[in-house]
Amino acid sequence: CCKFGAMDKLEKYFLWHGRTVARYPSFFIFLSFAITVLCGLGLMGFYEESEMTALWVPKGSTFRNDFEWVEENFPKQIRWSQVIFKAKNVLDPKVINEMFKFRKRVEEIDHNGLKWGDVCLRIPVIKKPKCFDPSKFSLFDYFFGKRKKRSAVADD
């Protein structure tokens, strides 16, 4: 019915391809296996990089050299501390009040003039840039423009 140009060529190609695979199945099984093994050889040197500096800062840069020197000579001294509160309902106001009191006692610890806030790791807060607010973004507005509101013109 519809044997025009490209369609006819596609049908002929897939007919030829199917017949070739059917005539030599062991060759195509071996070829598929060989291609898979060859492509898999690239994974032998694969490793997952988790150091953020190595991911984003180029080798040989001053910052990266300094960072690596600090890592070698001053190992991280972060000590993770956890407290687990066990109660029938940890969201009970009495339990939450106990958590608050415990936190205040920890913050009052003083050792050689150092308080908890001086040595405790602070997680940096990264704020969203003000230049882009996804809640105000619309694909429709982006492609077709925002519709202007009509204003009522007073007739004099």
C-alpha positions in Angstrom: 0.0 0.0 0.0 2.5 2.7 1.2 5.7 1.6 -0.4 7.3 5.0 -0.9 11.1 5.9 -0.7 12.3 5.7 2.8 9.6 3.3 4.0 10.4 0.8 1.3 14.1 1.0 2.1 13.5 0.5 5.8 11.3 -2.6 5.1 13.9 -4.1 2.8 16.7 -3.4 5.4 14.9 -5.1 8.3 14.0 -8.0 6.0 17.6 -8.4 5.1 18.7 -8.0 8.7 16.2 -10.5 10.1 17.2 -13.1 7.5 21.0 -12.6 8.2 20.5 -13.0 12.0 18.3 -16.1 11.4 21.0 -17.7 9.1 23.9 -17.0 11.4 22.6 -16.9 15.0 25.8 -18.1 16.7 27.8 -15.4 15.0 25.4 -12.7 16.2 25.3 -14.1 19.7 29.2 -14.1 19.8 29.2 -10.6 18.3 26.8 -9.3 21.0 28.8 -10.9 23.7 32.1 -9.5 22.3 30.8 -6.0 22.1 29.5 -6.2 25.7 32.8 -7.4 27.0 34.7 -4.7 25.0 32.5 -2.0 26.3 32.7 -3.4 29.8 36.5 -3.2 29.8 36.1 0.5 30.3 34.5 -0.1 33.7 37.7 -1.8 35.0 39.3 1.6 35.9 36.0 3.1 37.2 35.9 4.6 40.6 33.4 6.9 42.3 34.8 10.3 43.3 33.3 11.6 46.5 35.7 14.5 47.3 34.0 17.7 46.2 37.3 19.5 45.7 38.5 16.8 43.3 35.2 17.1 41.3 35.1 20.9 40.9 38.6 22.3 41.3 41.2 21.6 38.6 44.4 19.7 39.4 47.4 21.9 40.0 45.4 25.0 41.1 46.6 26.8 44.1 43.4 26.2 46.0 43.5 22.5 45.4 47.1 22.1 46.3 46.6 24.1 49.6 43.5 22.0 50.4 45.3 18.7 49.8 48.2 19.9 52.0 45.8 20.9 54.8 44.0 17.5 54.5 47.4 15.6 54.8 48.9 17.6 57.6 45.7 18.4 59.7 43.4 15.4 59.6 39.7 16.1 60.2 38.8 16.2 63.8 35.1 15.9 63.5 33.5 13.7 66.2 29.9 12.8 65.6 27.8 13.0 68.7 24.3 11.6 68.9 21.7 11.4 71.6 18.7 9.2 71.2 15.7 10.0 73.3 13.4 7.0 73.9 9.8 7.5 75.0 6.4 6.2 74.1 5.8 9.4 72.1 8.9 11.5 71.5 6.6 14.4 70.3 5.1 14.7 73.7 5.7 18.2 75.1 7.4 16.8 78.2 9.9 14.9 76.1 10.6 17.8 73.8 11.1 20.0 76.9 13.7 17.4 78.2 15.4 17.6 74.8 15.6 21.4 75.1 17.0 21.3 78.6 19.6 18.7 77.5 20.6 21.0 74.6 21.0 24.0 77.0 23.2 21.9 79.4 25.4 20.9 76.5 25.7 24.5 75.3 26.8 25.6 78.8 29.8 23.2 78.8 33.0 25.2 79.2 36.4 23.6 78.7 39.5 25.9 78.9 37.4 28.9 77.8 35.8 27.1 74.8 32.1 26.6 74.7 30.1 24.2 72.5 29.3 26.8 70.0 33.0 27.5 69.5 33.9 23.9 68.5 30.6 22.6 67.1 30.5 22.3 63.3 28.0 24.6 61.8 26.3 23.5 58.6 26.4 26.4 56.1 23.0 27.6 54.9 22.9 28.2 51.1 20.1 30.5 50.0 18.5 30.3 46.6 19.6 33.1 44.2 17.1 35.9 44.0 17.4 36.0 40.2 15.2 32.9 39.7 12.1 31.9 41.5 10.7 28.6 40.1 7.3 29.2 41.6 6.8 32.2 39.3 8.1 30.3 36.2 5.6 29.1 33.6 6.5 27.4 30.3 3.4 28.9 28.8 4.6 32.4 29.7 8.1 31.6 28.6 7.1 30.6 25.1 4.0 32.7 24.5 4.6 35.7 26.7 2.5 36.8 29.7 -0.9 38.1 28.9 -1.4 41.7 29.9 -4.5 42.6 32.0 -6.9 44.9 30.2 -7.5 48.1 32.0 -10.9 49.8 31.8 -10.6 53.1 30.0 -12.9 55.7 31.3 -14.9 57.4 28.5 -15.1 61.2 29.0 
